[in-house]
Amino acid sequence: MQQGFWEKLKKPIMVLAPMANVTDAAFRQMFVGCGRPDVFWTEFVSVEGLLSRGKEKLLVDFWYTEEEHPIVAQIFGAKPEQFEKVAAMIQKLGFDGIDINMGCPDRGVEKQGAGAALIKNPGLAKEIIQATRRGAPNLPVSIKTRIGYSKNQINEWIPTLLEEGLAAPTLHLRTRNEMSDVAAHWELAHEIVALRDRHAPKTLLLGNGDLYTLDEAHKKIKKSEMDGAMIGRGIFGNPWFFSGYIPTTKERLVRMVKHTELFEKLFKSDHNKINGGIKNFDIMKKHFKAYVTGFDDAKELRILLMETKNAAEVRTLTEEFLKHIR
């Protein structure tokens, strides 16, 4: 088993979840400045796309800075030979690890036989893990998955994965069909830990689901005896999550402006031929909704921010708003 950087981390391990059109380079930089996780994750990227003519646009999702180490590249797909080639690419790019998405419920992803569809095809899942390891023999390989497809399958699915010597699988404690419509099944974590102890005691386990505060994450990890947690929705609008710091309204809004300006600089700069216009400015608007909440007149400010077209407009609106709060 190649554990790489994972064996050097102190428990409990707190990591940033990979989320499409969320955990890009600009977003991650906000955490570098406010309180970083133990491990960063990229957005998930298609292996097929990374081997196509349009790969330059997708490589933007693999941008990172030296401050973000250790950082894991997440990929998805359904063809082992493509994983082997892309894994070699990721190793060359200097990432610290590779994570394979085996839990995404998106219909487009599943139609390819990828994401959560791999829960129904354990043979192919094993081939993909093996191919990834062949492509990047120096990097630890992990996966992010769910506890089953339409029902609880931990007794079949988890041992299948553990047999492959994964460094640190992440378990979203819901089935694919449950999506996020029910509470995460943290009560099953002990069973998963017991399976790990039996089949692959050196493997680290990360739990995921319904973790909205750092304190809550620590409590769930301690009770479940997992090695750490991956935080998803809890980090929206809160780059301070991993530090435990509670920001003032002004601090949140100032950080939102910085986030917006960095996003524009990285992804919308006309002078940058590689990434000019690659990401739509509207992506930032989901972040505006998260930053601007829980204080007086937040709704009114959100409405105005939804109409903005660039970072300059966001700065002007925010600075005007800040003049009227204490």
Contacts in CASP RR format, 6 or more apart in sequence:
PFRMAT RR
TARGET T0000
AUTHOR 0000-0000-0000
METHOD contacts of the structure
MODEL  1
MQQGFWEKLKKPIMVLAPMANVTDAAFRQMFVGCGRPDVFWTEFVSVEGL
LSRGKEKLLVDFWYTEEEHPIVAQIFGAKPEQFEKVAAMIQKLGFDGIDI
NMGCPDRGVEKQGAGAALIKNPGLAKEIIQATRRGAPNLPVSIKTRIGYS
KNQINEWIPTLLEEGLAAPTLHLRTRNEMSDVAAHWELAHEIVALRDRHA
PKTLLLGNGDLYTLDEAHKKIKKSEMDGAMIGRGIFGNPWFFSGYIPTTK
ERLVRMVKHTELFEKLFKSDHNKINGGIKNFDIMKKHFKAYVTGFDDAKE
LRILLMETKNAAEVRTLTEEFLKHIR
1 165 0 8 1.000
1 166 0 8 1.000
1 167 0 8 1.000
1 200 0 8 1.000
1 202 0 8 1.000
1 203 0 8 1.000
2 133 0 8 1.000
2 137 0 8 1.000
2 138 0 8 1.000
2 139 0 8 1.000
2 140 0 8 1.000
2 141 0 8 1.000
2 167 0 8 1.000
3 140 0 8 1.000
3 167 0 8 1.000
3 202 0 8 1.000
4 96 0 8 1.000
4 97 0 8 1.000
4 139 0 8 1.000
4 140 0 8 1.000
4 167 0 8 1.000
5 39 0 8 1.000
5 70 0 8 1.000
5 96 0 8 1.000
5 97 0 8 1.000
5 140 0 8 1.000
6 140 0 8 1.000
6 167 0 8 1.000
6 168 0 8 1.000
6 204 0 8 1.000
9 38 0 8 1.000
9 39 0 8 1.000
10 38 0 8 1.000
11 227 0 8 1.000
11 228 0 8 1.000
12 217 0 8 1.000
12 218 0 8 1.000
12 221 0 8 1.000
12 222 0 8 1.000
12 226 0 8 1.000
12 227 0 8 1.000
12 228 0 8 1.000
12 229 0 8 1.000
13 38 0 8 1.000
13 39 0 8 1.000
13 168 0 8 1.000
13 204 0 8 1.000
13 206 0 8 1.000
13 227 0 8 1.000
13 228 0 8 1.000
13 229 0 8 1.000
14 37 0 8 1.000
14 38 0 8 1.000
14 214 0 8 1.000
14 217 0 8 1.000
14 228 0 8 1.000
14 229 0 8 1.000
14 231 0 8 1.000
14 242 0 8 1.000
15 37 0 8 1.000
15 38 0 8 1.000
15 39 0 8 1.000
15 40 0 8 1.000
15 41 0 8 1.000
15 170 0 8 1.000
15 206 0 8 1.000
15 228 0 8 1.000
15 229 0 8 1.000
15 230 0 8 1.000
15 231 0 8 1.000
16 23 0 8 1.000
16 28 0 8 1.000
16 31 0 8 1.000
16 37 0 8 1.000
16 39 0 8 1.000
16 40 0 8 1.000
16 41 0 8 1.000
16 230 0 8 1.000
16 231 0 8 1.000
16 232 0 8 1.000
16 235 0 8 1.000
17 23 0 8 1.000
17 41 0 8 1.000
17 208 0 8 1.000
17 230 0 8 1.000
17 231 0 8 1.000
17 232 0 8 1.000
17 235 0 8 1.000
18 41 0 8 1.000
18 42 0 8 1.000
18 43 0 8 1.000
18 44 0 8 1.000
18 74 0 8 1.000
18 99 0 8 1.000
18 101 0 8 1.000
18 144 0 8 1.000
19 43 0 8 1.000
19 232 0 8 1.000
20 43 0 8 1.000
20 44 0 8 1.000
21 43 0 8 1.000
21 279 0 8 1.000
21 283 0 8 1.000
21 286 0 8 1.000
22 43 0 8 1.000
22 236 0 8 1.000
22 286 0 8 1.000
23 40 0 8 1.000
23 41 0 8 1.000
23 42 0 8 1.000
23 43 0 8 1.000
24 43 0 8 1.000
24 60 0 8 1.000
24 61 0 8 1.000
24 63 0 8 1.000
24 263 0 8 1.000
24 266 0 8 1.000
24 267 0 8 1.000
24 279 0 8 1.000
25 63 0 8 1.000
25 64 0 8 1.000
25 65 0 8 1.000
25 266 0 8 1.000
26 259 0 8 1.000
26 262 0 8 1.000
26 263 0 8 1.000
26 266 0 8 1.000
26 267 0 8 1.000
27 259 0 8 1.000
27 263 0 8 1.000
27 287 0 8 1.000
28 40 0 8 1.000
28 64 0 8 1.000
28 68 0 8 1.000
29 65 0 8 1.000
29 67 0 8 1.000
29 262 0 8 1.000
30 239 0 8 1.000
30 255 0 8 1.000
30 258 0 8 1.000
30 259 0 8 1.000
30 262 0 8 1.000
31 37 0 8 1.000
31 40 0 8 1.000
31 235 0 8 1.000
31 239 0 8 1.000
31 241 0 8 1.000
31 242 0 8 1.000
32 65 0 8 1.000
32 67 0 8 1.000
32 68 0 8 1.000
33 239 0 8 1.000
34 239 0 8 1.000
34 240 0 8 1.000
34 243 0 8 1.000
34 245 0 8 1.000
34 255 0 8 1.000
35 239 0 8 1.000
35 240 0 8 1.000
35 241 0 8 1.000
35 242 0 8 1.000
35 243 0 8 1.000
35 245 0 8 1.000
36 68 0 8 1.000
36 242 0 8 1.000
37 231 0 8 1.000
37 242 0 8 1.000
38 70 0 8 1.000
39 70 0 8 1.000
39 71 0 8 1.000
39 72 0 8 1.000
39 96 0 8 1.000
40 64 0 8 1.000
40 68 0 8 1.000
40 70 0 8 1.000
40 71 0 8 1.000
40 72 0 8 1.000
41 71 0 8 1.000
41 72 0 8 1.000
41 74 0 8 1.000
41 99 0 8 1.000
41 230 0 8 1.000
42 61 0 8 1.000
42 62 0 8 1.000
42 64 0 8 1.000
42 71 0 8 1.000
42 72 0 8 1.000
42 73 0 8 1.000
42 74 0 8 1.000
43 61 0 8 1.000
43 74 0 8 1.000
44 74 0 8 1.000
44 75 0 8 1.000
44 76 0 8 1.000
44 101 0 8 1.000
44 104 0 8 1.000
45 58 0 8 1.000
45 61 0 8 1.000
45 62 0 8 1.000
45 73 0 8 1.000
45 74 0 8 1.000
45 75 0 8 1.000
45 76 0 8 1.000
46 58 0 8 1.000
46 75 0 8 1.000
46 76 0 8 1.000
46 77 0 8 1.000
47 75 0 8 1.000
47 76 0 8 1.000
47 77 0 8 1.000
47 79 0 8 1.000
47 82 0 8 1.000
47 83 0 8 1.000
47 85 0 8 1.000
47 86 0 8 1.000
48 77 0 8 1.000
48 79 0 8 1.000
48 82 0 8 1.000
48 112 0 8 1.000
49 55 0 8 1.000
49 58 0 8 1.000
50 58 0 8 1.000
50 59 0 8 1.000
50 75 0 8 1.000
50 86 0 8 1.000
50 89 0 8 1.000
51 82 0 8 1.000
51 85 0 8 1.000
51 86 0 8 1.000
56 274 0 8 1.000
57 278 0 8 1.000
60 267 0 8 1.000
60 274 0 8 1.000
60 275 0 8 1.000
60 278 0 8 1.000
60 279 0 8 1.000
62 73 0 8 1.000
62 90 0 8 1.000
62 93 0 8 1.000
62 95 0 8 1.000
63 266 0 8 1.000
64 71 0 8 1.000
64 95 0 8 1.000
69 96 0 8 1.000
70 96 0 8 1.000
70 97 0 8 1.000
71 95 0 8 1.000
71 96 0 8 1.000
71 97 0 8 1.000
72 95 0 8 1.000
72 96 0 8 1.000
72 97 0 8 1.000
72 98 0 8 1.000
72 99 0 8 1.000
72 142 0 8 1.000
73 90 0 8 1.000
73 93 0 8 1.000
73 95 0 8 1.000
73 97 0 8 1.000
73 98 0 8 1.000
73 99 0 8 1.000
74 98 0 8 1.000
74 99 0 8 1.000
74 100 0 8 1.000
74 101 0 8 1.000
74 144 0 8 1.000
75 83 0 8 1.000
75 86 0 8 1.000
75 87 0 8 1.000
75 90 0 8 1.000
75 98 0 8 1.000
75 99 0 8 1.000
75 100 0 8 1.000
75 101 0 8 1.000
76 100 0 8 1.000
76 101 0 8 1.000
76 104 0 8 1.000
76 109 0 8 1.000
76 114 0 8 1.000
76 115 0 8 1.000
77 83 0 8 1.000
77 101 0 8 1.000
77 109 0 8 1.000
77 112 0 8 1.000
77 113 0 8 1.000
77 114 0 8 1.000
77 115 0 8 1.000
77 128 0 8 1.000
78 112 0 8 1.000
78 113 0 8 1.000
78 114 0 8 1.000
78 117 0 8 1.000
78 118 0 8 1.000
78 124 0 8 1.000
78 128 0 8 1.000
80 124 0 8 1.000
80 127 0 8 1.000
80 128 0 8 1.000
80 130 0 8 1.000
80 131 0 8 1.000
81 131 0 8 1.000
83 100 0 8 1.000
83 128 0 8 1.000
83 131 0 8 1.000
83 132 0 8 1.000
83 135 0 8 1.000
84 131 0 8 1.000
84 132 0 8 1.000
84 134 0 8 1.000
84 135 0 8 1.000
85 135 0 8 1.000
87 98 0 8 1.000
87 131 0 8 1.000
87 132 0 8 1.000
87 133 0 8 1.000
87 134 0 8 1.000
87 135 0 8 1.000
87 136 0 8 1.000
87 139 0 8 1.000
87 141 0 8 1.000
88 135 0 8 1.000
88 136 0 8 1.000
90 97 0 8 1.000
90 98 0 8 1.000
90 136 0 8 1.000
90 139 0 8 1.000
91 98 0 8 1.000
91 135 0 8 1.000
91 136 0 8 1.000
91 138 0 8 1.000
91 139 0 8 1.000
95 139 0 8 1.000
96 139 0 8 1.000
96 140 0 8 1.000
97 136 0 8 1.000
97 139 0 8 1.000
97 140 0 8 1.000
97 141 0 8 1.000
97 142 0 8 1.000
97 167 0 8 1.000
98 132 0 8 1.000
98 136 0 8 1.000
98 139 0 8 1.000
98 140 0 8 1.000
98 141 0 8 1.000
98 142 0 8 1.000
99 141 0 8 1.000
99 142 0 8 1.000
99 143 0 8 1.000
99 144 0 8 1.000
99 170 0 8 1.000
100 128 0 8 1.000
100 129 0 8 1.000
100 132 0 8 1.000
100 141 0 8 1.000
100 142 0 8 1.000
100 143 0 8 1.000
100 144 0 8 1.000
101 109 0 8 1.000
101 114 0 8 1.000
101 115 0 8 1.000
101 143 0 8 1.000
101 144 0 8 1.000
102 115 0 8 1.000
102 116 0 8 1.000
102 118 0 8 1.000
102 119 0 8 1.000
102 125 0 8 1.000
102 143 0 8 1.000
102 144 0 8 1.000
102 145 0 8 1.000
103 115 0 8 1.000
103 116 0 8 1.000
103 118 0 8 1.000
103 119 0 8 1.000
103 144 0 8 1.000
103 145 0 8 1.000
103 146 0 8 1.000
103 172 0 8 1.000
103 176 0 8 1.000
104 110 0 8 1.000
104 114 0 8 1.000
104 115 0 8 1.000
104 116 0 8 1.000
105 115 0 8 1.000
105 116 0 8 1.000
105 176 0 8 1.000
105 179 0 8 1.000
106 115 0 8 1.000
109 115 0 8 1.000
109 116 0 8 1.000
109 117 0 8 1.000
110 116 0 8 1.000
110 117 0 8 1.000
111 117 0 8 1.000
113 121 0 8 1.000
113 124 0 8 1.000
116 145 0 8 1.000
116 146 0 8 1.000
116 149 0 8 1.000
116 176 0 8 1.000
118 124 0 8 1.000
118 125 0 8 1.000
118 128 0 8 1.000
118 145 0 8 1.000
119 125 0 8 1.000
119 145 0 8 1.000
119 146 0 8 1.000
119 148 0 8 1.000
119 149 0 8 1.000
119 153 0 8 1.000
119 157 0 8 1.000
119 176 0 8 1.000
120 149 0 8 1.000
122 156 0 8 1.000
122 157 0 8 1.000
122 160 0 8 1.000
123 160 0 8 1.000
125 143 0 8 1.000
125 160 0 8 1.000
125 161 0 8 1.000
126 160 0 8 1.000
126 163 0 8 1.000
126 164 0 8 1.000
129 141 0 8 1.000
129 143 0 8 1.000
129 161 0 8 1.000
129 164 0 8 1.000
129 166 0 8 1.000
130 164 0 8 1.000
132 141 0 8 1.000
133 141 0 8 1.000
140 167 0 8 1.000
140 168 0 8 1.000
141 166 0 8 1.000
141 167 0 8 1.000
142 166 0 8 1.000
142 167 0 8 1.000
142 168 0 8 1.000
142 169 0 8 1.000
142 170 0 8 1.000
143 161 0 8 1.000
143 166 0 8 1.000
143 169 0 8 1.000
143 170 0 8 1.000
144 169 0 8 1.000
144 170 0 8 1.000
144 172 0 8 1.000
144 208 0 8 1.000
144 230 0 8 1.000
145 157 0 8 1.000
145 161 0 8 1.000
145 169 0 8 1.000
145 170 0 8 1.000
145 171 0 8 1.000
145 172 0 8 1.000
146 171 0 8 1.000
146 172 0 8 1.000
146 173 0 8 1.000
146 174 0 8 1.000
146 175 0 8 1.000
146 176 0 8 1.000
147 153 0 8 1.000
147 154 0 8 1.000
147 157 0 8 1.000
147 158 0 8 1.000
147 171 0 8 1.000
147 172 0 8 1.000
147 173 0 8 1.000
147 174 0 8 1.000
147 175 0 8 1.000
147 185 0 8 1.000
147 188 0 8 1.000
147 192 0 8 1.000
148 154 0 8 1.000
148 157 0 8 1.000
148 175 0 8 1.000
148 176 0 8 1.000
149 175 0 8 1.000
149 176 0 8 1.000
149 177 0 8 1.000
150 175 0 8 1.000
150 176 0 8 1.000
150 177 0 8 1.000
151 175 0 8 1.000
152 175 0 8 1.000
152 185 0 8 1.000
152 188 0 8 1.000
153 175 0 8 1.000
154 188 0 8 1.000
154 191 0 8 1.000
154 192 0 8 1.000
154 195 0 8 1.000
155 191 0 8 1.000
155 195 0 8 1.000
158 171 0 8 1.000
158 192 0 8 1.000
158 195 0 8 1.000
158 196 0 8 1.000
158 199 0 8 1.000
159 195 0 8 1.000
159 199 0 8 1.000
161 169 0 8 1.000
162 169 0 8 1.000
162 195 0 8 1.000
162 196 0 8 1.000
162 199 0 8 1.000
162 200 0 8 1.000
162 203 0 8 1.000
163 199 0 8 1.000
163 200 0 8 1.000
165 200 0 8 1.000
165 203 0 8 1.000
166 200 0 8 1.000
166 203 0 8 1.000
167 203 0 8 1.000
167 204 0 8 1.000
168 203 0 8 1.000
168 204 0 8 1.000
168 205 0 8 1.000
168 206 0 8 1.000
168 227 0 8 1.000
169 203 0 8 1.000
169 205 0 8 1.000
169 206 0 8 1.000
170 206 0 8 1.000
170 207 0 8 1.000
170 208 0 8 1.000
170 230 0 8 1.000
171 189 0 8 1.000
171 192 0 8 1.000
171 205 0 8 1.000
171 206 0 8 1.000
171 207 0 8 1.000
171 208 0 8 1.000
172 184 0 8 1.000
172 207 0 8 1.000
172 208 0 8 1.000
172 209 0 8 1.000
173 184 0 8 1.000
173 185 0 8 1.000
173 186 0 8 1.000
173 188 0 8 1.000
173 189 0 8 1.000
173 207 0 8 1.000
173 208 0 8 1.000
173 209 0 8 1.000
174 180 0 8 1.000
174 182 0 8 1.000
174 184 0 8 1.000
174 185 0 8 1.000
174 209 0 8 1.000
183 210 0 8 1.000
184 208 0 8 1.000
184 209 0 8 1.000
184 210 0 8 1.000
186 209 0 8 1.000
186 210 0 8 1.000
186 220 0 8 1.000
186 223 0 8 1.000
186 224 0 8 1.000
189 207 0 8 1.000
189 220 0 8 1.000
189 223 0 8 1.000
189 224 0 8 1.000
189 225 0 8 1.000
189 226 0 8 1.000
190 224 0 8 1.000
190 225 0 8 1.000
192 205 0 8 1.000
192 226 0 8 1.000
193 205 0 8 1.000
193 224 0 8 1.000
193 225 0 8 1.000
193 226 0 8 1.000
196 203 0 8 1.000
196 205 0 8 1.000
204 227 0 8 1.000
204 228 0 8 1.000
205 226 0 8 1.000
205 227 0 8 1.000
205 228 0 8 1.000
206 226 0 8 1.000
206 227 0 8 1.000
206 228 0 8 1.000
206 229 0 8 1.000
206 230 0 8 1.000
207 220 0 8 1.000
207 221 0 8 1.000
207 224 0 8 1.000
207 226 0 8 1.000
207 228 0 8 1.000
207 229 0 8 1.000
207 230 0 8 1.000
208 229 0 8 1.000
208 230 0 8 1.000
208 231 0 8 1.000
208 232 0 8 1.000
209 232 0 8 1.000
211 217 0 8 1.000
211 220 0 8 1.000
211 229 0 8 1.000
211 231 0 8 1.000
211 232 0 8 1.000
211 234 0 8 1.000
212 233 0 8 1.000
212 234 0 8 1.000
213 234 0 8 1.000
213 241 0 8 1.000
214 241 0 8 1.000
214 242 0 8 1.000
214 243 0 8 1.000
214 244 0 8 1.000
217 228 0 8 1.000
217 229 0 8 1.000
217 231 0 8 1.000
220 226 0 8 1.000
220 229 0 8 1.000
221 227 0 8 1.000
221 228 0 8 1.000
221 229 0 8 1.000
231 241 0 8 1.000
231 242 0 8 1.000
234 241 0 8 1.000
235 241 0 8 1.000
236 286 0 8 1.000
236 287 0 8 1.000
236 290 0 8 1.000
237 252 0 8 1.000
237 256 0 8 1.000
237 287 0 8 1.000
237 290 0 8 1.000
237 291 0 8 1.000
238 247 0 8 1.000
238 290 0 8 1.000
239 255 0 8 1.000
239 259 0 8 1.000
240 246 0 8 1.000
240 247 0 8 1.000
247 255 0 8 1.000
249 295 0 8 1.000
249 325 0 8 1.000
250 322 0 8 1.000
250 325 0 8 1.000
252 291 0 8 1.000
252 292 0 8 1.000
253 291 0 8 1.000
253 292 0 8 1.000
253 318 0 8 1.000
253 321 0 8 1.000
253 322 0 8 1.000
254 318 0 8 1.000
254 322 0 8 1.000
255 291 0 8 1.000
256 287 0 8 1.000
256 288 0 8 1.000
256 291 0 8 1.000
256 292 0 8 1.000
256 314 0 8 1.000
256 318 0 8 1.000
257 311 0 8 1.000
257 314 0 8 1.000
257 315 0 8 1.000
257 318 0 8 1.000
259 284 0 8 1.000
259 287 0 8 1.000
259 291 0 8 1.000
260 284 0 8 1.000
260 287 0 8 1.000
260 311 0 8 1.000
260 314 0 8 1.000
260 315 0 8 1.000
261 311 0 8 1.000
261 315 0 8 1.000
263 279 0 8 1.000
263 281 0 8 1.000
263 283 0 8 1.000
263 284 0 8 1.000
263 311 0 8 1.000
264 281 0 8 1.000
264 310 0 8 1.000
264 311 0 8 1.000
266 275 0 8 1.000
267 275 0 8 1.000
267 276 0 8 1.000
267 277 0 8 1.000
267 278 0 8 1.000
267 279 0 8 1.000
268 276 0 8 1.000
268 277 0 8 1.000
268 279 0 8 1.000
268 281 0 8 1.000
268 310 0 8 1.000
269 275 0 8 1.000
269 276 0 8 1.000
270 276 0 8 1.000
270 277 0 8 1.000
281 308 0 8 1.000
281 309 0 8 1.000
281 310 0 8 1.000
284 314 0 8 1.000
285 305 0 8 1.000
285 306 0 8 1.000
288 302 0 8 1.000
288 305 0 8 1.000
288 306 0 8 1.000
288 314 0 8 1.000
289 302 0 8 1.000
292 298 0 8 1.000
292 301 0 8 1.000
292 302 0 8 1.000
292 305 0 8 1.000
293 302 0 8 1.000
295 325 0 8 1.000
296 325 0 8 1.000
297 321 0 8 1.000
301 317 0 8 1.000
301 318 0 8 1.000
301 321 0 8 1.000
304 317 0 8 1.000
305 314 0 8 1.000
305 317 0 8 1.000
308 314 0 8 1.000
308 317 0 8 1.000
END
